[in-house]
Amino acid sequence: MYLSKNDHYISNSLILTAVIHLSMLFIEAVLRTFMTRTNSALPDMTEELIRYTQLVLSTAQLLLISFVFYVSYRKLHHKLSLIEDDDQLEMAVLQHELFHDDLAVLTGDSIRKLLQLWAFILIAVQLIYDISSFLYQIFIRQLSSLVLESGSYAEFVVLYNFTHGFKYVGMLVAIIIGVMTTGIFLKDRKVMLVSVTIAALYLLSFAFIEIQSISLFGRTFGIVWSSVIFHLMETLGIASLGIYLRLHYKGL
């Protein structure tokens, strides 16, 4: 069956997930300003206190996102359980004739599958990303000790910028697959085109754009553009997708 126009299981879950991501990034940025040594030329992640702070924030983020998807799934499951499986297709036809394109052209079971897909990406794959990020931070910390001994800081910056992009590849590919799959389910070429564009921009920043530095309040910050694109995608990008689905596919 199709869901009512007031149901927004996937879109609400994506929007709330993006809000959680953005909130955690803001909290982390604030904490870093107090934890970072002003005289350090090495990345913040080499500081042990910052690494464990990120671990705590990542754990809290996963728990909150898990709760969001659990609530959405329970509500969806309850709604679908009200109608017998044999009656769902007939109700879908009646609702589509009544509302036409004002509802998502998906059955309740298809919406459930999409919700499960996004839950897997934003919870299970996110967990893998958090673990690999923690291990990457340990690697950079060990590498930085060699830099301090050899004094080859310029080479370290190049290596850090190049390897930093690998840290996000797994999660980025998972999100792109989620966006592409959503577009395929909805037969929406705009959504599919967005996923291809994001992939192209990330590869461009990863392969060709070097780390850049800016100075603010007497401190120098290094900007890794692959990192910027990734964090924009997991916050504003996912929120934009959720808003788009909410506005164009009522019931989704």
N, C-alpha and C positions, 0 to 999 in steps of 0.2 A: 504494500500500500504506500501511498504518498503520505507525508506527515503534514500537520497543519501549518498554516502560515506563521504561527507564533513559535514554532519549534526551530531552534538554532543550535543543534548539538555540535556539529563540526566547527561552524564559524565561531561560536562562543568559546569553544575549547582553544582554538587557535589564537583568538584575541587575548584571552586570559593568559595563555602560555607566553605570548609575546610581552605582556605586561610584567609577568614574573621574571622573564629574562632581563628586561630593561631595568627593573628594580634591583636585581642582583648585581648587574653591571654598575649601576649608580652607587650602591653600597660599597662594592669593591673599589671603585674609583676614589671614594671618600676615604676609606680605610688606608688605601695606598699612600695618600698624601701625608698621613701621619706615620706610616711604617717605613717609607723609603728613605734611605740615606741620601742626603743632598749631595754628598761628595762622591757618590758611586757612579762610575761610567758604565757599569754593567746593567743588564736588564733587571727589572724589579723581581722577576721570577726566581732569580738566583738567591734571594733572601728567604730564609727558611720560614720565618713568621708569615710572610705573604703567601707562600705556597700552601701552608696549612689553613690559612684563612680562606683561600680559594676553595680548598677541599670542603670546609664546613659550609660555605655558601652554596657550593655545587650540590651537596647532600640535601640542604634545605630546599633548593630549587627543584630537585628531582621529586622530593616528597610532595611539594605543592602541586607540581604538574601532574603527578600520579593521582592526587586527590581530585583535581579538575576533571581528568578523563574518567575517573571512576564514577563520579557523580553524573557526568554526561551519559556514560554507558548505561548506568542503572536506569536513568530516566528514559532513554531510548528503548531499552529492553522492556520496560514496563509498558510503554506505548505500543510496541509491536505485539506484546502478549495479549492485548485486548482484542485483537482480530485474528481469527483462524487463518492458517496459511493458505487454505483454498480460497478464502475470500479476499485476500490481499490484492491479487491481480485485478479482480473486478472493481474493488474500491479505487485502485489506482487509475483505472480507465475513467471512472465517474468523476474523480477529482480533477483529472487532466482536462476533461471536457468542460468542467465548471470554471477552473482557474487558468487553463491554458498554460502559458509560459510563466505565470506568476508563482509557480511552485517548481522546485527542482525536479527535473525529468529523471528521477531515480526512485526505485522502490525502496521501501524501508530496509530491506535486507542489504541493498547496495550501499545505503547510507551507513549501515552498521559496519560493513566491510571497510569503507573509507575511514570511519572513526577508529577502527582497530588498527588500520595502517598507520594513521597519524599518531596514535598512542604508542605503537611500536617504535616509530621513528623518534618521537620526542621524549620517550622514556628509556627504552632499551638501548637504542643507538646512542642516545645522550649519555647513558651510563658508560658505554664503551669509550665515548669521546672523553668523558671526564677522567677515566682511568688512564687512557693514553696521554692525555694532557699532563697529568701528574707525573707520569714516567718521563715525558719530554722535558718537564721542568728539572727533574733530577739530572737528565742528560746535559742540559744547558749549564746547570750548576757545576757539573764535573768538567765540562768543556771550558768554563770560565776560569777555573783554577789553572788550567794549562795556559790560558791567555795571560794571566797575571805573571806566570813564570817566564813566558817567552816574550811578552811585550808586543805581540802581533795583534793589536786591537783592531786595526783596519780589516785584516783577514777575518777576524771573528765577526765583525758586523756583516760582512758579505755572507758568511756561512749561516749566521743567525737569520738573516732575511730570507735566504734561500730555503732553509729547512723549516722555517716557521710555517710556510704554506702547507707542508705535509701534515701538520698537526690538525688542520681543519678539513682535509680532503674527505675522510670517511663520513663525517656528519654532513658536510656540504652535499655530497653525492646522495645521501639518504633523503635530505630535504628536497633536492631537485627531483628525485624519483617520486616523492610524495606529491609535489606540485604537478609533475607531468601526469601521474596516474589520476589525480583529481581532474585535470583537464580532459583526459581520455574518457573517464566516466561520464563527465558532463558534456563531452563533445564540444568543448570550448577551446578554440584555437588560440585565443588571446592568452589564456592561462598556460597552454603548452609553449607558446612563444616566449613568455616571461621566463620559464625554466631554462630554455636554451640561451637566452640573453644573459642570465645570471651566471651560467656556466662559462660563457665566453668572457665575460668581464673578470671573473675570478682567475681564469687561466691567463688572461692578459696581465693582470696585476702580479700574479705569481711568477710568471716567466720573464717579464720585461721591465717592471717598475721597481726601482731600487728603494731601499729604506730612506726616508727623508727625516730631517731633524727640524724641530721648531723650539724656540726659547720662550718660556712664559714664567714670569715671576722669579727670574734668576735661575731657572732650571731648564735643562735641555731634555726634550722628549723625542724619542724615535718613533716615527709612524711607519708601520708595516701595512701596506695597502691591502694585502690579501686578508689580513686580520680585520681591517676596517670593513671591507666588503662582507666578510662572513658575519660579523656581529650586526651589521645593518640588516642582513638577510634574516637572521634568527630573531630579530626584534621587529623592526619596521616592516620587513618583507613578509613575515608570517602574519603580523597584524593586518597588513594591507590585504593579504589573501583572505583572511577571516572577514574583514569588512566587505570585500568584494562579493564573497559568497553570501553574506548576510543580505546585501542589497539586491543582488541579481538572482539569487536562488532561495527564495523563502521556503522554509521547511528543511533547509540543510544546515 
